[in-house]
Amino acid sequence: VQPDMYPGNCWAFKGSQGYLVVRLSMKIYPTAFTLEHIPKTLSPTGNITSAPRNFSVYGLDDENQEEGKLLGEYVYDQEGEPLQMFPVMEKNEDAFQIVELRIFSNWGHAEYTCLYRFRVHGKPAE
């Protein structure tokens, strides 16, 4: 989840389902999210089956909260640009400092899913 797009330099987790919880430096009103994966042209295998496919993003009030506020459900397009932006889908008046990315599937890799970069965009809360 660092700005390194070298093949294999990703945060990988076993299987096709996983989650990542991020604490932001301040509370924000989320407006969009970006998910980034290497392009097929940089992949040694010529495919990116380990890229996330279906995912959701939630806003949390604290780390111990079990179910956050759904901000949107999305699909990362393996045929699209390496960096893809997704707007907040669910209208929401709350500001969050903690955001959860929940990945439900990948593009077919049986062993693991790779996450290269996840960013949260928004307006700072006063």
Protein Blocks (a to p, Z undefined) as FASTA:
>chain_A
ZZcfbehiacddehjbdcdddddfbdcddfbdcdddddfklpmnlpafkbcfbdcddddf
bfklmbdcdfbdcdddfklcfbdcdddfbgcfbdcfbdcdddfbdehiakbccdfbdcdd
ddddZZ
